[in-house]
Amino acid sequence: MKHSLDELLDIVYRYYPRGVGITGDVDEELIRQTEEHARLVAARIRASKDERWQSMLRRIDDRFPRMLMNRSLHLITGGCDGCYSFTVDLLKSTGEPLWFQISFLAPYYIVHKSCTIEIVKQVSDLFVVVFRGLRFIVYRSPFDPGFVSRPDDSLRFVNVSKRYVTFDLLPEEQLYVEWISRDIEATFGCERMPPEIGTVLVPDVTAGVRLPGEVRLYDCLFSDEHSWVKPSPSEVSAGGVDVEVSKLTDSLVAVLTVLAALYQIAWALMPEVQSGSSYWVMTTDGVLRKEEVLRVLAKIRVLMDPPKTPRGIASKRELEAAARELETLVASWDGEGDPPAAMVAWASRFLDSWLVNADPGASS
């Protein structure tokens, strides 16, 4: 190795601001304003213009025609990565190309490919249901009879597939890798960085999608696109399962009906939802809370004055009437137990009318 671990960390901290924007939620904007980030962006753009890179790609493509793919076309934008990347699909039958990545921040390169591990996990205490056209994540066990009337015991365990990097190559791959590696080393004067160094955690920084405490040397000097370490079962979440509406209890159906009506009103008035620029998912623990309904109604009043979406403008009277009716029903509810039958009946009528009117093919 040309550098000690401490020297490699010093290189990282030239391009990734240490301790900046990582208290609480990560502040990407604050990080982008730093001298270190500007230095990283400049390095990416400068690397994209290096003729050595283009010349080497041409040589390798000549040697392995129709097998090479340049994975660094984005560097000219300065947007991501600390390396050049290309893949060579030597053994198409395996379905996994070899990755070659050459850091332009430090004189090192790596060669690897992806593999998949299957982990059997017990499902998490949440489930997903599509109800009245809305996707709900319900933070309850899908086997809780208070929320799912007919639990499916076959779903208690699931296989979770996780992809990660392996540096162990097949013997038939090694011959080709040696030829390409010689060209990389001759072109850039670099050496291969071993996994025991590259997977070392780097404290106090973020790198792309990696959060503080997850960042490794490979993420900083090469790319955060890959999972560099084989995941252990304890690190893998099973997630939830999908549950059909027909299997929900009447109590949960009542809660979801009111929430669906409430948020259909709110979303009709929200430009970011109507424009399709963001994707929204409902979350609930299966209990309707008066304070949540009042909070959303307060937001609806603000969004209604005046409405800024085409649908909100066109349906202003209908939405105002619906919001007023729900406010009256909520005011007369003590907030205990299931939502009142009158509230559920109102929500059901509103959804029937609203969803029919939203269908371009529906008759008027």
Protein Blocks (a to p, Z undefined) as FASTA:
>chain_A
ZZdfklmmmmmmmmmcghiapghjadfklmmmpmklmmmmmmmmmmmmmmklmmmmmmmm
mmmghkaccfklmmmnomgojbdcddddfblmnopacdddddfkbccddddddddddddd
dddddddddeehiacdddbdfkbfklmmbdcfklmpccdddddddfbdcfklmmmmmmmm
mmmmmmnopacddfklmmpccehiaehjbcehiacfklmmmcfkbcfbdcdfklpcebja
dddfklpcfklmmmmmmmmmmmmmmmmmmmklmnopaccddddehiacfklmmmmmmmmm
mmmmccfbfklmmmmmmmmmmmmmmmmmmmmpghiajddfklmmmmmmmmmmmmmmmpmk
bcZZ
